[in-house]
Amino acid sequence: MKYLNIGTAPAASAVSLGCMRMAGLDEKRVDAIMDCALENGINFFDHADIYGGGQSEVLFGEYLKRHAGVRDKIIIQTKCAIRNGQYDFSKEHILSAVEGSLKRLGVDCVDFLLLHRPDTLMEPEEVAEAFDELESAGKVRQFGVSNHNAMQIELLKTAVRQPLKVNQLQFSVTEAGMVTSGMNVNMKNADSVMHDGGFLEYSRIRKITIQTWSPFQHGFFGGNFVDNKDFPELNAKLAEIGDRYGLSKTGTAAAWILRHPANMQLIAGTMNPDHLSDVCKAADVTLSRTEWYEIYRAAGHCLP
Ligand SMILES: NC(=O)c1ccc[n+]([C@@H]2O[C@H](COP(=O)([O-])OP(=O)(O)OC[C@H]3O[C@@H](n4cnc5c(N)ncnc54)[C@H](OP(=O)(O)O)[C@@H]3O)[C@@H](O)[C@H]2O)c1
């Protein structure tokens, strides 16, 4: 496993386990996926108050209760601010959402709190008050955002004192807008449209870690692109390059993300231990520049 410096001690595993799909698992399956994560060197776990209506955090909290000593070795992240068909960055909502997560997880504090999706009605001063209270009460150690563009982060920073250390965004070889727009600058084609406000470059300048959600999904939860008949060229290329490194196709798609010098942290959502072990192997492989571009083009992207 490779580890990233995002201001935590210990350093954060480059592959994190996203717990969105944990809701609904029985105790045996929770133990299996968690044990597999820890055995593979994963120490970073991503949650949100809304995953499974709170059930994912509950199951995770029960795992921690059954396994004394694990809490102190891992980094727990949760997200808040999506509720009832709206986004809510009010101080009152942020504070109560964190209380709910702490209770469900059965912990005194979370290591990271992210604002899940930007609330256009945000008042940066209110967010700042909430963050200050959570930090001084020892309930949240560090802060970040999710699905934000660069200017939205700058807006928050007009009042928020704490560094915003991470931004969680959808990114995969098929959903690669972040790199594609940057390679189509000054063009008039659809690929030149920047959908995220230049976040990739901004994050590298500001030392913000990009966490990649849905690393193996096409579209917005369109299903896995691995072994998907709609992506024959991509699957053939993932298999060909994966063979060189002893990686599965999924592992190769993970290595493609981890190869980027922005040092992204991959958030894997599988609840299958074999699949998770495949993904983790990618952290020990560095694809060549040529391999990276071959996979990118096999996904259907064109270079101008
Ligand atoms: N910030 C946001 O807005 C946002 C949005 C969505 C997700 N997230 C975070 O990102 C995490 C990952 O999202 P995701 O679950 O959509 O990502 P993903 O890892 O791309 O997809 C996981 C899904 O792919 C399936 N899959 C099928 N074959 C697989 C294989 N060979 N290897 C791996 N997975 C395979 C998994 O099923 P099996 O379990 O059977 O393997 C699972 O249903 C979430 O848990 C959550 O923490 C954040």
The ligand as an SDF file (V2000), in Angstrom:
LIG
                    3D

 48 52  0  0  0  0  0  0  0  0999 V2000
  -18.8660   12.5980   -2.6320 N   0  0  0  0  0  0  0  0  0  0  0  0
  -19.8160   12.0710   -3.3720 C   0  0  0  0  0  0  0  0  0  0  0  0
  -20.6880   12.7840   -3.9080 O   0  0  0  0  0  0  0  0  0  0  0  0
  -19.8310   10.5930   -3.5730 C   0  0  0  0  0  0  0  0  0  0  0  0
  -20.7190   10.0100   -4.4960 C   0  0  0  0  0  0  0  0  0  0  0  0
  -20.6800    8.6260   -4.6500 C   0  0  0  0  0  0  0  0  0  0  0  0
  -19.8000    7.8510   -3.9080 C   0  0  0  0  0  0  0  0  0  0  0  0
  -18.9790    8.4450   -2.9930 N   0  0  0  0  0  0  0  0  0  0  0  0
  -17.9950    7.6510   -2.2040 C   0  0  0  0  0  0  0  0  0  0  0  0
  -17.2270    6.8920   -3.1090 O   0  0  0  0  0  0  0  0  0  0  0  0
  -17.2650    5.5220   -2.7440 C   0  0  0  0  0  0  0  0  0  0  0  0
  -17.1250    4.6790   -3.9750 C   0  0  0  0  0  0  0  0  0  0  0  0
  -18.2410    4.8660   -4.8480 O   0  0  0  0  0  0  0  0  0  0  0  0
  -18.8080    3.6610   -5.6980 P   0  0  0  0  0  0  0  0  0  0  0  0
  -19.2080    2.5570   -4.7920 O   0  0  0  0  0  0  0  0  0  0  0  0
  -19.8090    4.2020   -6.6220 O   0  0  0  0  0  0  0  0  0  0  0  0
  -17.4680    3.2510   -6.4800 O   0  0  0  0  0  0  0  0  0  0  0  0
  -16.9100    2.0160   -7.2870 P   0  0  0  0  0  0  0  0  0  0  0  0
  -15.8180    1.4230   -6.4850 O   0  0  0  0  0  0  0  0  0  0  0  0
  -16.5890    2.5460   -8.6400 O   0  0  0  0  0  0  0  0  0  0  0  0
  -18.1100    0.9880   -7.4710 O   0  0  0  0  0  0  0  0  0  0  0  0
  -18.3540   -0.0630   -6.5760 C   0  0  0  0  0  0  0  0  0  0  0  0
  -19.4230   -0.9350   -7.1910 C   0  0  0  0  0  0  0  0  0  0  0  0
  -18.8610   -1.6210   -8.3310 O   0  0  0  0  0  0  0  0  0  0  0  0
  -19.1250   -3.0050   -8.1840 C   0  0  0  0  0  0  0  0  0  0  0  0
  -18.1290   -3.8640   -8.8080 N   0  0  0  0  0  0  0  0  0  0  0  0
  -18.4140   -4.8200   -9.7160 C   0  0  0  0  0  0  0  0  0  0  0  0
  -17.3240   -5.4880  -10.0880 N   0  0  0  0  0  0  0  0  0  0  0  0
  -16.2950   -4.9490   -9.3880 C   0  0  0  0  0  0  0  0  0  0  0  0
  -14.9130   -5.2220   -9.3440 C   0  0  0  0  0  0  0  0  0  0  0  0
  -14.3500   -6.1910  -10.0930 N   0  0  0  0  0  0  0  0  0  0  0  0
  -14.1450   -4.4900   -8.5320 N   0  0  0  0  0  0  0  0  0  0  0  0
  -14.6680   -3.5060   -7.7850 C   0  0  0  0  0  0  0  0  0  0  0  0
  -16.0040   -3.1860   -7.7690 N   0  0  0  0  0  0  0  0  0  0  0  0
  -16.8110   -3.9240   -8.5680 C   0  0  0  0  0  0  0  0  0  0  0  0
  -19.1540   -3.2190   -6.6790 C   0  0  0  0  0  0  0  0  0  0  0  0
  -19.8230   -4.4350   -6.3900 O   0  0  0  0  0  0  0  0  0  0  0  0
  -19.1660   -5.4930   -5.3580 P   0  0  0  0  0  0  0  0  0  0  0  0
  -19.4070   -4.9180   -3.9900 O   0  0  0  0  0  0  0  0  0  0  0  0
  -19.9350   -6.7200   -5.6140 O   0  0  0  0  0  0  0  0  0  0  0  0
  -17.7220   -5.6160   -5.6950 O   0  0  0  0  0  0  0  0  0  0  0  0
  -19.9090   -1.9910   -6.2190 C   0  0  0  0  0  0  0  0  0  0  0  0
  -21.3060   -2.1760   -6.3830 O   0  0  0  0  0  0  0  0  0  0  0  0
  -18.5800    5.3680   -1.9790 C   0  0  0  0  0  0  0  0  0  0  0  0
  -18.5770    4.2590   -1.1050 O   0  0  0  0  0  0  0  0  0  0  0  0
  -18.6350    6.6620   -1.2320 C   0  0  0  0  0  0  0  0  0  0  0  0
  -17.8260    6.5590   -0.0680 O   0  0  0  0  0  0  0  0  0  0  0  0
  -18.9770    9.8000   -2.8370 C   0  0  0  0  0  0  0  0  0  0  0  0
  1  2  1  0
  2  3  2  0
  2  4  1  0
  4  5  1  0
  4 48  2  0
  5  6  2  0
  6  7  1  0
  7  8  2  0
  8  9  1  0
  8 48  1  0
  9 10  1  0
  9 46  1  0
 10 11  1  0
 11 12  1  0
 11 44  1  0
 12 13  1  0
 13 14  1  0
 14 15  2  0
 14 16  1  0
 14 17  1  0
 17 18  1  0
 18 19  2  0
 18 20  1  0
 18 21  1  0
 21 22  1  0
 22 23  1  0
 23 24  1  0
 23 42  1  0
 24 25  1  0
 25 26  1  0
 25 36  1  0
 26 27  1  0
 26 35  1  0
 27 28  2  0
 28 29  1  0
 29 30  1  0
 29 35  2  0
 30 31  1  0
 30 32  2  0
 32 33  1  0
 33 34  2  0
 34 35  1  0
 36 37  1  0
 36 42  1  0
 37 38  1  0
 38 39  2  0
 38 40  1  0
 38 41  1  0
 42 43  1  0
 44 45  1  0
 44 46  1  0
 46 47  1  0
M  CHG  2   8   1  16  -1
M  END
$$$$
